[in-house]
Amino acid sequence: MKTGPFSLKVIFAVPLVVAFLSLIGLVGALLGDDVWDWIGWLGLGACIAVTIWALIARRVR
């Protein structure tokens, strides 16, 4: 099934990647200090960056 210019794989790929990154970030933040804190920051920060990017891209259209 194809919806518009994007296939379903493309539509759901980005939310799956964001969900995976947030899961890695949350688990990383809970496991320990030092490197795990950085993994948590990167995982959760990537989700915020993707959200801001999507909001900006939506306004530009």
C-alpha positions in Angstrom: 0.0 0.0 0.0 1.4 3.3 -1.0 0.2 6.6 0.5 1.1 9.7 -1.4 4.7 10.2 -2.5 6.0 8.1 0.4 5.7 4.4 1.1 4.6 3.1 4.5 8.2 2.0 5.2 9.4 5.6 4.8 6.6 7.0 6.9 7.1 4.7 9.8 10.9 4.5 9.6 11.6 7.9 11.3 9.3 7.3 14.3 10.8 3.9 14.8 14.3 5.3 14.8 13.2 8.1 17.3 11.6 5.4 19.5 14.7 3.3 19.4 17.0 6.3 20.2 14.8 7.3 23.1 14.8 3.8 24.5 18.6 3.6 24.2 18.9 7.0 25.9 16.6 6.1 28.8 18.2 2.8 29.4 21.7 4.3 29.1 20.8 7.0 31.6 19.6 4.4 34.1 22.6 2.1 33.8 25.4 4.2 35.2 27.5 7.3 35.1 30.1 8.8 32.8 29.8 7.1 29.4 26.2 6.0 30.2 25.2 9.6 31.0 26.5 10.7 27.6 24.7 7.9 25.8 21.5 9.0 27.6 22.0 12.7 26.6 22.7 11.7 23.0 19.7 9.4 22.8 17.3 11.8 24.3 18.8 14.8 22.7 18.4 13.2 19.3 14.7 12.9 19.9 14.4 16.6 20.7 16.5 17.6 17.7 14.3 15.5 15.4 11.2 17.1 16.8 12.6 20.6 16.4 13.7 19.8 12.8 10.2 18.4 12.0 8.5 21.6 13.3 10.8 23.8 11.3 10.4 21.8 8.2 6.6 21.9 8.6 6.7 25.7 8.7 8.9 26.1 5.7 6.5 24.2 3.4 
